[in-house]
Amino acid sequence: MSTLKGKIAVVTGSSSGIGLAIAERFVGEGAFVFITGRKPVELEAARARLGERASAVQGDAAELADLDRLYAAVKASDVARGRVDIVVANVGLNVTSTLADTTPELYDRAFAVNARATFFTVQKALPLLADGGSVVLVGSATHVKGLAGLSTYGASKAAVRSFARTWAAELKDRRIRVNTLSPGAVDTPLLVGGDSVSKEDGDRLRAQYSAWIPLGRIARTVRSPPPRSSSPRTRAATPPAWTWSSTAASPSFDLASADHMVAGDKNDIFNAAVLSFLDRDRSSGAAAAGEAHAES
């Protein structure tokens, strides 16, 4: 039996990169997934890649009207029938600018996409979100790293981490778990600014990010099959690289092995984190407020 058989998931910003990798794993685990993206051609290619257990809704998660269209599609779906079990708020905008050079427009756009869009993606999902469901927010390791040129981006992702802590407390009576995934540098279109960045500038940014990592290389998303074992408690979804620390107030994940994270397997670790979030504390019905750090 698949881990997510019969579950309905919404993954925003999922036409490429980490979002697409998460959606692909969810489909492999048996879920039906609604994916979103701004670019119709890329979004349709992602939907075709995911197959019949995926539906694509084109739109910008920073636009409230587009979020309304997304959840209207969920309500109208014969599969979902107005129910959502999992929300992954993954949409993001990478902003590289120093304190001196950041314009009000750039600042506002970063917070509009990374913080505001995340907030309203989850808020608008609440009427459809099943009791006992799960919310996963994709943040960034930059919210604790203090890297030059990333103050606006890091602050907007710190807001995401704060959302998770507060929402876990607010939604605990509905047994809805809220967790944050905070990856380090991953070679996706978001990392280098998308189509607006030249190949030369993209290569320069990759080299810059690689220089911040001890092994001198950034992670990449890879296609991988779901684990063979069907039991969420016994499958190898938590590799030796994980260390787990927990307090009653705020349990959290930390990834301990940089070698494993940057050797092309980071996608597997991210997905293991997400699947662990979805399963965590299910037997007790308690809400979880955790975080997976991948500070490669």
C-alpha positions as CSV (number, residue, x, y, z in Angstrom):
1,M,0.0,0.0,0.0
2,S,1.3,3.5,-0.9
3,T,2.0,5.9,1.9
4,L,-0.3,8.7,0.5
5,K,-2.9,6.5,-1.3
6,G,-6.1,8.4,-1.5
7,K,-4.7,11.7,-0.3
8,I,-5.2,15.1,-2.1
9,A,-2.2,17.4,-2.2
10,V,-1.7,21.0,-3.4
11,V,1.9,22.0,-4.2
12,T,2.5,25.5,-5.4
13,G,5.4,26.6,-7.6
14,S,5.7,23.0,-8.8
15,S,6.4,23.3,-12.6
16,S,10.1,22.8,-11.9
17,G,12.8,22.4,-9.2
18,I,12.0,21.3,-5.6
19,G,8.2,21.7,-6.1
20,L,8.1,19.4,-9.1
21,A,10.3,16.9,-7.3
22,I,8.0,16.9,-4.3
23,A,4.9,16.6,-6.5
24,E,6.5,13.7,-8.3
25,R,7.3,11.8,-5.1
26,F,3.7,12.4,-3.8
27,V,2.3,10.9,-7.0
28,G,4.7,8.0,-6.6
29,E,3.3,7.5,-3.1
30,G,-0.2,7.4,-4.3
31,A,-1.5,10.9,-3.9
32,F,-3.5,13.0,-6.4
33,V,-1.6,16.4,-6.7
34,F,-2.7,19.8,-7.9
35,I,0.3,21.7,-9.2
36,T,0.7,25.4,-10.0
37,G,3.0,27.6,-11.9
38,R,3.1,30.9,-13.8
39,K,4.3,29.6,-17.2
40,P,1.8,27.5,-19.1
41,V,4.2,25.6,-21.2
42,E,6.4,24.5,-18.3
43,L,3.4,23.7,-16.2
44,E,1.8,21.5,-18.8
45,A,5.1,19.7,-19.3
46,A,5.2,19.1,-15.5
47,R,1.6,17.8,-15.5
48,A,2.4,15.4,-18.4
49,R,5.5,14.2,-16.5
50,L,3.4,13.5,-13.4
51,G,0.6,11.6,-15.3
52,E,-3.0,11.0,-14.6
53,R,-2.8,11.6,-10.9
54,A,-2.0,15.3,-11.3
55,S,-4.0,18.4,-12.3
56,A,-2.4,21.7,-13.3
57,V,-3.8,25.2,-12.4
58,Q,-1.9,28.0,-14.1
59,G,-1.5,31.2,-12.0
60,D,0.7,33.3,-9.8
61,A,0.5,32.4,-6.1
62,A,1.2,36.0,-5.2
63,E,-2.2,37.0,-6.8
64,L,-5.2,36.3,-4.6
65,A,-7.5,35.8,-7.6
66,D,-5.2,33.1,-8.9
67,L,-5.3,31.3,-5.5
68,D,-9.1,31.5,-5.6
69,R,-9.0,29.8,-9.0
70,L,-6.7,27.1,-7.6
71,Y,-9.1,26.2,-4.8
72,A,-12.1,26.5,-7.0
73,A,-10.5,23.8,-9.2
74,V,-10.0,21.7,-6.1
75,K,-13.7,22.1,-5.2
76,A,-14.8,21.3,-8.8
77,S,-12.6,18.2,-9.1
78,D,-14.3,14.8,-9.1
79,V,-11.2,13.4,-7.5
80,A,-10.7,15.9,-4.7
81,R,-14.4,16.7,-4.1
82,G,-13.4,19.9,-2.2
83,R,-11.0,18.2,0.2
84,V,-7.2,18.8,0.7
85,D,-5.1,16.7,2.9
86,I,-1.7,18.3,2.2
87,V,-0.6,21.8,1.3
88,V,3.0,22.4,0.3
89,A,3.6,26.2,-0.1
90,N,6.7,26.1,-2.2
91,V,6.5,29.2,-4.5
92,G,9.4,31.5,-4.0
93,L,11.5,34.3,-5.5
94,N,15.3,34.5,-5.1
95,V,16.4,38.1,-4.5
96,T,20.1,38.9,-4.4
97,S,20.7,42.6,-3.4
98,T,22.8,44.4,-0.8
99,L,21.3,46.6,1.8
100,A,22.6,49.7,-0.1
101,D,21.2,48.6,-3.4
102,T,17.8,47.2,-2.5
103,T,14.9,49.2,-3.9
104,P,11.5,49.4,-2.3
105,E,10.1,47.6,-5.3
106,L,12.5,44.7,-5.0
107,Y,11.8,44.5,-1.3
108,D,8.1,44.5,-1.7
109,R,8.2,41.9,-4.5
110,A,10.4,39.5,-2.3
111,F,7.9,39.7,0.6
112,A,4.9,39.5,-1.7
113,V,6.1,36.2,-3.2
114,N,8.0,34.5,-0.3
115,A,5.9,35.6,2.7
116,R,2.5,37.0,1.5
117,A,1.9,34.3,-1.1
118,T,2.7,31.6,1.5
119,F,0.4,33.2,4.0
120,F,-2.6,33.4,1.7
121,T,-2.0,30.0,0.1
122,V,-2.5,28.4,3.5
123,Q,-5.3,30.7,4.6
124,K,-7.4,30.1,1.6
125,A,-6.8,26.3,1.9
126,L,-8.2,26.2,5.5
127,P,-11.9,25.7,4.5
128,L,-10.8,22.6,2.4
129,L,-8.0,21.3,4.6
130,A,-9.0,18.1,6.3
131,D,-8.7,17.7,10.1
132,G,-5.5,15.8,10.7
133,G,-4.0,17.2,7.5
134,S,-0.5,18.6,6.9
135,V,1.0,21.9,5.9
136,V,4.6,22.1,4.7
137,L,6.2,25.5,4.1
138,V,9.3,25.7,2.0
139,G,11.7,28.2,3.5
140,S,15.4,28.5,3.2
141,A,18.6,28.0,5.2
142,T,19.3,31.7,4.5
143,H,16.9,32.7,7.3
144,V,19.6,31.7,9.8
145,K,22.8,32.0,7.7
146,G,23.3,35.8,7.5
147,L,24.8,35.8,4.0
148,A,25.8,39.0,2.3
149,G,23.4,40.1,-0.4
150,L,20.5,38.0,0.9
151,S,19.1,40.1,3.7
152,T,15.7,40.7,2.0
153,Y,15.4,37.1,0.8
154,G,16.5,35.7,4.2
155,A,14.2,37.9,6.1
156,S,11.2,36.9,3.9
157,K,12.1,33.3,4.5
158,A,12.4,33.9,8.3
159,A,8.8,35.1,8.1
160,V,7.9,31.7,6.7
161,R,9.5,29.9,9.6
162,S,7.6,32.2,12.0
163,F,4.4,31.3,10.2
164,A,4.9,27.6,10.9
165,R,5.5,28.0,14.6
166,T,2.4,30.2,15.0
167,W,0.1,28.2,12.8
168,A,1.0,24.9,14.5
169,A,-0.3,26.4,17.7
170,E,-3.4,27.9,16.0
171,L,-4.3,24.7,14.2
172,K,-3.5,22.1,16.9
173,D,-7.2,21.6,17.8
174,R,-7.8,20.4,14.2
175,R,-4.7,18.1,14.5
176,I,-3.1,19.9,11.5
177,R,0.6,19.6,11.4
178,V,2.6,22.6,10.2
179,N,6.3,22.2,9.3
180,T,9.1,24.1,7.5
181,L,11.6,22.7,5.0
182,S,14.7,24.9,4.8
183,P,17.0,23.9,2.0
184,G,20.4,25.3,1.2
185,A,21.5,26.1,-2.3
186,V,19.8,23.8,-4.9
187,D,20.5,24.1,-8.6
188,T,17.0,25.1,-9.8
189,P,15.7,27.9,-12.0
190,L,14.9,29.9,-8.8
191,L,18.5,29.8,-7.6
192,V,19.8,31.9,-10.4
193,G,16.8,34.1,-11.1
194,G,15.1,32.2,-13.9
195,D,15.0,33.2,-17.5
196,S,15.9,36.8,-16.9
197,V,19.5,35.8,-16.0
198,S,22.1,35.1,-18.7
199,K,24.0,31.8,-18.7
200,E,27.2,33.7,-17.7
201,D,25.5,35.3,-14.7
202,G,23.9,32.0,-13.8
203,D,27.2,30.3,-13.8
204,R,28.7,33.1,-11.7
205,L,25.9,32.7,-9.1
206,R,26.3,28.9,-9.0
207,A,30.0,29.4,-8.3
208,Q,29.3,32.0,-5.6
209,Y,26.8,29.7,-3.8
210,S,29.2,26.7,-4.2
211,A,32.0,28.8,-2.5
212,W,29.8,29.0,0.6
213,I,29.7,25.2,0.9
214,P,32.6,23.2,2.4
215,L,32.6,20.6,-0.4
216,G,32.4,23.4,-3.0
217,R,29.2,22.2,-4.8
218,I,25.5,22.8,-4.7
219,A,22.7,20.3,-4.6
220,R,20.5,19.4,-7.5
221,T,17.1,17.8,-7.8
222,V,17.1,14.2,-9.2
223,R,14.3,11.8,-10.2
224,S,14.2,8.8,-8.0
225,P,11.7,6.0,-7.4
226,P,9.7,5.9,-4.2
227,P,11.0,3.6,-1.4
228,R,10.2,-0.1,-1.8
229,S,8.9,-0.6,1.7
230,S,5.3,0.5,2.1
231,S,5.4,1.1,5.9
232,P,6.0,4.7,6.8
233,R,7.4,3.6,10.1
234,T,9.9,1.1,8.8
235,R,10.9,2.3,5.3
236,A,14.3,3.9,4.8
237,A,12.9,7.4,4.7
238,T,15.2,8.7,7.4
239,P,18.8,8.0,6.3
240,P,21.7,7.9,8.7
241,A,22.4,11.6,7.8
242,W,19.4,12.6,10.0
243,T,19.7,13.7,13.6
244,W,16.6,14.3,15.6
245,S,16.1,16.6,18.5
246,S,12.8,17.3,20.2
247,T,11.4,19.4,22.9
248,A,7.8,19.6,23.9
249,A,7.6,23.2,22.6
250,S,9.3,22.9,19.2
251,P,10.7,19.7,17.8
252,S,13.0,20.1,14.8
253,F,15.0,18.2,12.2
254,D,18.6,18.8,11.4
255,L,20.6,17.2,8.6
256,A,24.0,16.2,9.8
257,S,25.9,14.9,6.8
258,A,27.0,17.5,4.2
259,D,28.5,14.7,2.1
260,H,25.2,13.1,1.6
261,M,23.3,16.3,1.0
262,V,25.5,17.6,-1.8
263,A,26.2,14.4,-3.6
264,G,23.0,14.6,-5.8
265,D,20.8,12.9,-3.1
266,K,19.5,16.0,-1.5
267,N,16.2,15.6,-3.3
268,D,15.7,12.3,-1.6
269,I,16.4,13.8,1.7
270,F,14.0,16.7,1.1
271,N,11.3,14.2,0.2
272,A,12.1,12.0,3.2
273,A,11.6,15.1,5.3
274,V,8.3,16.0,3.7
275,L,7.0,12.4,4.1
276,S,8.1,12.4,7.7
277,F,6.2,15.7,8.3
278,L,3.1,14.1,6.8
279,D,3.3,11.0,9.0
280,R,4.7,12.6,12.2
281,D,2.6,12.2,15.4
282,R,-0.3,10.7,13.4
283,S,-1.0,8.0,16.0
284,S,-1.3,10.5,18.8
285,G,-3.1,13.1,16.7
286,A,-0.8,15.9,18.0
287,A,0.2,18.8,16.0
288,A,3.9,19.1,15.1
289,A,6.0,22.3,14.5
290,G,9.2,21.1,13.1
291,E,11.8,22.1,10.6
292,A,14.2,20.3,8.3
293,H,17.4,22.1,7.7
294,A,19.6,21.4,4.7
295,E,22.4,23.8,5.1
296,S,24.7,22.5,2.4
